[in-house]
């Protein structure tokens, strides 16, 4: 595992592209619809703020030459579908979409309004695009992670908790990439290599999360949380139960470890949202989503919470600490 990133930027496209000429801004106030799959908490607002900041640097000011209309779905698929219809019916110039199920809901409602997604893992498999270099259609955006991460998470779990011989990956089948299958091939391959008995833990409520984690404690198993808007919304439940049950858990995004989780490895969401502003800018200036290559992650963070490790009675190996981007003590 390399420090900061293990996925090579697709074709170096982002670095090589010339900046679009900054033509004089149109007199008409443009409208950007935003539909986020998460809840509106301080964390998610910081991602949205990075997007707003990126737009500002490109000459777009909310309330001046552009109107930005955010909506938050709280990890609820039915709410995503209702908000997607409402947003499309309002006919914005472009839509920023956050998460796979939100993008799927928007795709069902429009094939003409440009959509720039963030935090989608498998846009080809989900049927959003034809391919990364030439998406086709009205959708393009930024992948948050890729399939090999399932194995990486299990490797990290085994490093920080070498006694673990059983593990489960938790996700909501209604909101997780590929219904939960996207990361499982690499996860199961790593399990065979590490001689870990690996299973899955599909959940759809706090009650189910608690029941699964209580069962895993009795089996002395470790847990991996899949990247999933539902799991992000319910993160307080997961981290509290992990602390109460002294369970080693690996999380899919850095914010989990910064909020009490043991260790997290995943892409930097603020960076993705900031980069998404560039694509929205290009669409507003006339570019077609079909001509904008889908971008893959450029920045990954490994965050280790030593305070949590101590509370769990775990000793994080120096080899893992050296690789960490952030160590919380």
NORZITA-V87084 format. One record per residue. N is the residue number from 1. RES is the residue in one letter. SS is DSSP state (H for helix, E for strand, - for the rest). PHI is phi as a letter, one per 40 degrees, with the letter a starting at -180 (none if undefined). D_LAST is the distance of its C-alpha to the last C-alpha in Angstrom with 1 decimal. Layout:
BEGIN
n=[N | N]
res=[RES | RES]
ss=[SS | SS]
phi=[PHI | PHI]
d_last=[D_LAST | D_LAST]
END
This chain:
BEGIN
n=[1 | 2 | 3 | 4 | 5 | 6 | 7 | 8 | 9 | 10 | 11 | 12 | 13 | 14 | 15 | 16 | 17 | 18 | 19 | 20 | 21 | 22 | 23 | 24 | 25 | 26 | 27 | 28 | 29 | 30 | 31 | 32 | 33 | 34 | 35 | 36 | 37 | 38 | 39 | 40 | 41 | 42 | 43 | 44 | 45 | 46 | 47 | 48 | 49 | 50 | 51 | 52 | 53 | 54 | 55 | 56 | 57 | 58 | 59 | 60 | 61 | 62 | 63 | 64 | 65 | 66 | 67 | 68 | 69 | 70 | 71 | 72 | 73 | 74 | 75 | 76 | 77 | 78 | 79 | 80 | 81 | 82 | 83 | 84 | 85 | 86 | 87 | 88 | 89 | 90 | 91 | 92 | 93 | 94 | 95 | 96 | 97 | 98 | 99 | 100 | 101 | 102 | 103 | 104 | 105 | 106 | 107 | 108 | 109 | 110 | 111 | 112 | 113 | 114 | 115 | 116 | 117 | 118 | 119 | 120 | 121 | 122 | 123 | 124 | 125 | 126 | 127 | 128 | 129 | 130 | 131 | 132 | 133 | 134 | 135 | 136 | 137 | 138 | 139 | 140 | 141 | 142 | 143 | 144 | 145 | 146 | 147 | 148 | 149 | 150 | 151 | 152 | 153 | 154 | 155 | 156 | 157 | 158 | 159 | 160 | 161 | 162 | 163 | 164 | 165 | 166 | 167 | 168 | 169 | 170 | 171 | 172 | 173 | 174 | 175 | 176 | 177 | 178 | 179 | 180 | 181 | 182 | 183 | 184 | 185 | 186 | 187 | 188 | 189 | 190 | 191 | 192 | 193 | 194 | 195 | 196 | 197 | 198 | 199 | 200 | 201 | 202 | 203 | 204 | 205 | 206 | 207 | 208 | 209 | 210 | 211 | 212 | 213 | 214 | 215 | 216 | 217 | 218 | 219 | 220 | 221 | 222 | 223 | 224 | 225 | 226 | 227 | 228 | 229 | 230 | 231 | 232 | 233 | 234 | 235 | 236 | 237 | 238 | 239 | 240 | 241 | 242 | 243 | 244 | 245 | 246 | 247 | 248 | 249 | 250 | 251 | 252 | 253 | 254 | 255 | 256 | 257 | 258 | 259 | 260 | 261 | 262 | 263 | 264 | 265 | 266 | 267 | 268 | 269 | 270 | 271 | 272 | 273 | 274 | 275 | 276 | 277 | 278 | 279 | 280 | 281 | 282 | 283 | 284 | 285 | 286 | 287 | 288 | 289 | 290 | 291 | 292 | 293 | 294 | 295 | 296 | 297 | 298 | 299 | 300 | 301 | 302 | 303 | 304 | 305 | 306 | 307 | 308 | 309 | 310 | 311 | 312 | 313 | 314 | 315 | 316 | 317 | 318 | 319 | 320 | 321 | 322 | 323 | 324 | 325 | 326 | 327 | 328 | 329]
res=[X | X | X | X | X | X | X | X | X | X | X | X | X | X | X | X | X | X | X | X | X | X | X | X | X | X | X | X | X | X | X | X | X | X | X | X | X | X | X | X | X | X | X | X | X | X | X | X | X | X | X | X | X | X | X | X | X | X | X | X | X | X | X | X | X | X | X | X | X | X | X | X | X | X | X | X | X | X | X | X | X | X | X | X | X | X | X | X | X | X | X | X | X | X | X | X | X | X | X | X | X | X | X | X | X | X | X | X | X | X | X | X | X | X | X | X | X | X | X | X | X | X | X | X | X | X | X | X | X | X | X | X | X | X | X | X | X | X | X | X | X | X | X | X | X | X | X | X | X | X | X | X | X | X | X | X | X | X | X | X | X | X | X | X | X | X | X | X | X | X | X | X | X | X | X | X | X | X | X | X | X | X | X | X | X | X | X | X | X | X | X | X | X | X | X | X | X | X | X | X | X | X | X | X | X | X | X | X | X | X | X | X | X | X | X | X | X | X | X | X | X | X | X | X | X | X | X | X | X | X | X | X | X | X | X | X | X | X | X | X | X | X | X | X | X | X | X | X | X | X | X | X | X | X | X | X | X | X | X | X | X | X | X | X | X | X | X | X | X | X | X | X | X | X | X | X | X | X | X | X | X | X | X | X | X | X | X | X | X | X | X | X | X | X | X | X | X | X | X | X | X | X | X | X | X | X | X | X | X | X | X | X | X | X | X | X | X | X | X | X | X | X | X | X | X | X | X | X | X]
ss=[- | - | - | - | - | - | - | - | - | H | H | H | H | H | H | H | - | - | - | - | - | - | - | - | - | - | - | - | - | E | E | E | E | E | E | E | - | - | - | - | - | H | H | H | H | H | H | H | H | H | H | H | H | H | H | H | H | - | - | - | - | E | - | - | - | E | E | E | E | E | E | E | - | - | - | - | H | H | H | H | H | H | H | H | H | H | H | H | H | - | - | - | - | E | E | E | E | E | - | H | H | H | H | H | H | H | H | H | H | - | - | - | - | E | E | E | E | E | E | E | - | - | - | - | - | - | - | - | - | - | - | - | - | - | - | - | - | - | E | E | E | E | E | - | - | - | - | - | H | H | H | H | H | H | H | H | H | H | H | H | - | - | - | - | - | E | E | E | E | E | E | - | - | - | - | - | H | H | H | H | - | - | - | H | H | H | H | H | H | H | H | H | H | H | - | - | E | E | E | E | E | E | - | - | - | H | H | H | H | H | H | H | H | H | H | H | H | H | - | - | - | E | E | E | E | - | - | - | H | H | H | H | H | - | H | H | H | H | H | H | H | H | H | H | H | - | - | - | E | E | E | - | - | H | H | H | H | H | - | - | - | - | E | E | E | E | E | - | H | H | H | H | H | H | H | H | H | H | H | H | H | H | H | H | - | - | - | - | H | H | H | - | - | - | E | - | - | - | - | E | E | E | E | E | E | H | H | H | H | H | H | - | - | - | - | - | - | H | H | H | H | H | H | - | - | E | E | E | -]
phi=[none | c | c | g | a | b | b | c | d | d | g | g | c | c | c | c | c | c | c | c | d | c | c | d | c | c | c | c | c | c | b | b | c | b | b | b | c | c | c | c | b | d | c | c | c | c | c | c | c | c | c | c | c | c | c | d | c | c | g | b | b | c | g | b | b | a | b | b | b | c | b | b | c | f | g | b | c | c | c | d | c | c | c | c | c | c | c | c | c | c | f | c | c | a | b | c | b | b | g | c | c | c | c | c | c | c | c | c | c | a | b | b | c | c | b | b | c | b | g | b | c | b | c | c | c | c | g | c | b | c | a | c | c | b | c | g | g | b | b | a | i | b | c | c | a | b | c | c | c | d | c | c | c | c | d | c | d | c | c | c | b | c | c | c | b | b | a | b | b | b | a | b | d | c | b | c | d | g | g | h | c | d | c | c | c | c | c | c | c | c | c | c | c | c | f | b | c | b | b | b | b | c | a | b | a | c | c | c | d | c | c | c | c | c | c | c | c | c | c | f | c | c | b | b | c | c | c | a | c | c | c | c | c | b | c | c | c | c | c | c | c | c | c | c | c | f | b | c | b | b | b | c | b | d | c | c | c | c | b | h | c | c | a | b | a | a | c | c | c | c | c | c | c | c | c | c | d | c | c | c | d | c | c | c | c | h | c | c | d | c | b | b | d | c | c | b | c | b | b | b | b | b | b | b | b | c | c | c | d | c | c | c | g | b | b | c | c | d | c | c | c | c | c | c | c | a | b | c | b]
d_last=[22.7 | 22.5 | 19.7 | 19.9 | 23.2 | 25.5 | 28.4 | 30.9 | 32.1 | 35.4 | 38.1 | 36.2 | 37.9 | 35.4 | 35.4 | 39.1 | 40.5 | 42.2 | 41.2 | 43.7 | 46.1 | 45.3 | 48.6 | 49.6 | 47.9 | 50.3 | 51.8 | 50.9 | 47.6 | 45.8 | 43.9 | 40.6 | 39.9 | 36.4 | 35.6 | 32.0 | 31.3 | 28.2 | 28.0 | 27.9 | 24.4 | 22.4 | 20.7 | 24.1 | 25.6 | 23.3 | 24.7 | 28.1 | 27.6 | 26.8 | 30.2 | 32.0 | 30.6 | 31.9 | 35.2 | 35.5 | 35.1 | 38.0 | 40.2 | 39.8 | 39.3 | 39.0 | 42.0 | 43.9 | 44.8 | 42.7 | 41.9 | 38.7 | 38.7 | 35.5 | 35.7 | 33.0 | 33.9 | 31.0 | 31.0 | 34.6 | 37.1 | 40.1 | 38.7 | 37.9 | 41.6 | 42.9 | 40.9 | 41.8 | 45.5 | 45.2 | 43.5 | 46.0 | 48.9 | 47.8 | 48.4 | 45.5 | 45.8 | 42.7 | 40.0 | 36.2 | 35.2 | 31.7 | 31.4 | 34.0 | 35.8 | 36.1 | 37.7 | 40.0 | 41.1 | 41.9 | 43.7 | 46.0 | 47.0 | 47.7 | 48.7 | 49.5 | 46.7 | 44.2 | 40.8 | 37.6 | 34.9 | 31.1 | 28.9 | 31.9 | 31.3 | 35.0 | 37.4 | 40.2 | 39.9 | 39.7 | 42.9 | 41.7 | 42.7 | 45.1 | 42.8 | 40.0 | 42.2 | 44.9 | 43.6 | 47.0 | 47.5 | 45.6 | 42.0 | 39.4 | 35.8 | 32.3 | 31.1 | 27.4 | 27.1 | 29.6 | 30.8 | 29.2 | 25.7 | 26.6 | 26.7 | 23.5 | 21.6 | 23.2 | 22.6 | 18.8 | 19.1 | 21.2 | 18.8 | 15.8 | 18.3 | 21.3 | 23.1 | 23.7 | 27.4 | 27.9 | 26.2 | 27.1 | 26.6 | 26.7 | 28.6 | 31.3 | 34.5 | 35.8 | 33.1 | 31.4 | 32.7 | 35.9 | 35.8 | 32.9 | 34.7 | 33.3 | 30.4 | 32.0 | 34.1 | 31.2 | 29.2 | 32.2 | 33.0 | 29.5 | 29.9 | 33.2 | 31.8 | 28.9 | 31.2 | 29.3 | 31.4 | 30.3 | 31.5 | 31.1 | 30.2 | 32.1 | 31.4 | 32.9 | 31.5 | 28.9 | 31.3 | 31.4 | 27.7 | 27.4 | 30.4 | 29.1 | 25.7 | 27.4 | 29.8 | 27.1 | 25.4 | 28.9 | 29.1 | 25.7 | 25.1 | 22.2 | 22.2 | 22.1 | 22.4 | 24.9 | 24.8 | 27.1 | 27.7 | 28.3 | 25.0 | 23.2 | 25.2 | 24.4 | 20.7 | 19.9 | 22.2 | 20.7 | 17.1 | 18.4 | 20.7 | 18.2 | 16.0 | 19.3 | 20.8 | 17.8 | 18.8 | 17.1 | 17.5 | 17.4 | 17.8 | 20.0 | 18.4 | 15.1 | 15.2 | 14.9 | 11.3 | 10.5 | 12.4 | 11.0 | 12.4 | 11.4 | 12.3 | 14.7 | 17.3 | 19.9 | 21.8 | 20.9 | 22.9 | 23.2 | 24.6 | 27.1 | 28.3 | 28.8 | 30.8 | 32.8 | 34.1 | 36.0 | 37.8 | 38.7 | 40.0 | 42.2 | 43.5 | 44.5 | 46.3 | 48.3 | 46.4 | 46.8 | 43.8 | 45.9 | 45.8 | 42.0 | 40.2 | 37.3 | 34.1 | 31.4 | 27.7 | 26.8 | 23.0 | 20.5 | 16.7 | 14.5 | 11.1 | 8.8 | 6.4 | 5.2 | 5.3 | 8.6 | 9.6 | 9.6 | 11.6 | 13.8 | 14.4 | 13.7 | 12.9 | 12.0 | 14.8 | 14.4 | 17.0 | 14.8 | 11.8 | 14.5 | 15.8 | 12.8 | 13.3 | 9.8 | 6.4 | 3.8 | 0.0]
END
